[in-house]
Amino acid sequence: MKKAPHVTVKKVSRESGEWRTRFEAFYSDCEIRRVDKLPHAYFAAYSGDEIAGHSVVYFEKGRWVMDGLRVKPEFRERGIAKALTEARIRHALEQGAKEVWYACEDGNLVTICCHLRYGFEKVCPHEHCNAATAHWYRLKITPQLFEKFPALKPGRAAGHSTP
């Protein structure tokens, strides 16, 4: 039985040209919103030098929004999405967020299930929601969140490893 490679999640500290090229290649088959001009933080999961997963959190219109969560198929079901989600929530908290948001299509059950465990709730204005739209989910920051997920407390190490 082959042992799974070690994966580390880290905040992308320098958005260099080399990193940008790898980032754009990672998302080459789908769209991702450009947030370079907004307050933001990118997080990447690395297996050695290879990007195994990636995500972003950005501040827009008075709220922190998580976006772009993606894990390569060969690295799925190893806790990488969870680690990337926790890194983004922790970053938003360190910036003073009282709630964190993300949007998702109803058919994306893997993403929805990943986020519901933290307490995200669907927020759907009556005039907005229909079968063709993505729906917004909001996580209110409460003491109960930290009881259930102590690793989310601001100030904890942002680097996270998975076996």
N, C-alpha and C positions, 0 to 999 in steps of 0.2 A: 504494500500500500504506500502510495506516494504522499509524503508530508506536504501540506499546503504551505506556500511561502509566507513569510512574516510580512504583515502590512502595517504601515504607520500613517496616521492622519496628522497633517500639519497645516497650519495657516500658510498660505503663499505669501512670503514676506517681501518678495521682490518681483514685481510684474515685468520682468525683462522681456526682450525680444525672443529669446530662446524659450522662455516659459510660454509666451503668447503663441508661438508656433505650435507647441505641443498642446496647448489648450484648444486652439482652433481645430487641430487634427482630431482631438478627442470628441469634439462636437460636430464634426464635419457632416454627419448625416442627419442633423436636426438643427433646429433654430434655438439659440439661446440669446436672451436679451443682453445687450451691451449696457453695462452699468458703470463704466469707467469714470464718468463725470459725477457720480453720486457717491456719498460715503458708502463703502462696501468692504467686504473681506471675502477672499476666495479660500477654499479649503480643498486640499487634495489628499487622496489616499495613495500611498506609494508602496509598491512591492519592488524592492531594490530601487532601480531608476525608472521603472515603468509606472505610469499613472494608472491605478486600478479603479479609482473613483474620483469624482469631483463635485463641487457644489459652491454656491455663493449665497451670501446674505447682503442685502443693501437697504439703505434708508431712503424712503421716498414718500412724499406727502404726509409726513409726520408719523410714519410707522416703519418698522423693520420687517422686511419681506425676504423669505427664503425662496431660492429658485435654483434651477439647474442641477438638481440631484441626479446623478447618473453613476452607475457602477457597471464596469465591463462584465459581460455574462460569465466569464470564467472565474470571477471573483465574488459572485453573488452568494447570498446565504452564509456569509461569514461575519456579519455584524458591521460591515463597512458603512452601509446606509445609516445605521443607528449612530455610529461614531461621527459621521459627517453632520447628521442632524444635531447631535448634542454639541458639536463644536460651533455650529451656527447659532444655536439658541444661546449658548454661553457667551459668544461674542456680542450678541444683541443685548444681553443682560449687562455685560461689562460696559456697554455704551449707554445704559440707563433705561432700556426698554421695559415697559410695563406689560407689553403684549408683543407677540410675534405672529406674523401672517404668512400664508402661502396660498397659491391657487393651484387647482388640480381638476382635471376632467373626471367626471364620475366613474368612467371606465378604468381608471388607473388604480385598481384596488391594492396593488402592492405598496404604492406610495401612501395612499390613504391609511392603510393599516399601520404602516411604519409611524405615521404621525399621530394617529388616534391614541396610541398607547401613552403619549405624553399629555393628553388632555385637550388636543386641538378639537374645536367644535366648528361645524359647518355654519357659516354666516352667509345667508342668502337673501338679499333684499327681494321682496316679492316681484318687483318690476324687472329685475335683472335675470332671474334664473329661468332657464329652459333647457331642454335636452342638448342643445348645441353649444352651451357655454361652459367654461370652466367655472368652478365654484370656489369661493374663498373660505379658508379655514383660519381660525384665530386661536391662539394659545394665550390665555390670561396668566400672568405670572402670580402665583400664590405660594404661601408657605407649604402647602400640601405638595406642590410640584417638587420642592427640594427634599421633602420627606421621602417621596417615592423615587426620586432620581438625584441623590446627593452629589453626583458627579457634575451636575449642571450649575452648582454654585459658582458664581463669578470668582475669579482668582485661582481656580484649579488649573493645573497644567493643561494647555491646549493640545499637546501631543498625545495621541492615543494609539495604542498598539492593539492589533488583533493577532491571534495565533496563526 
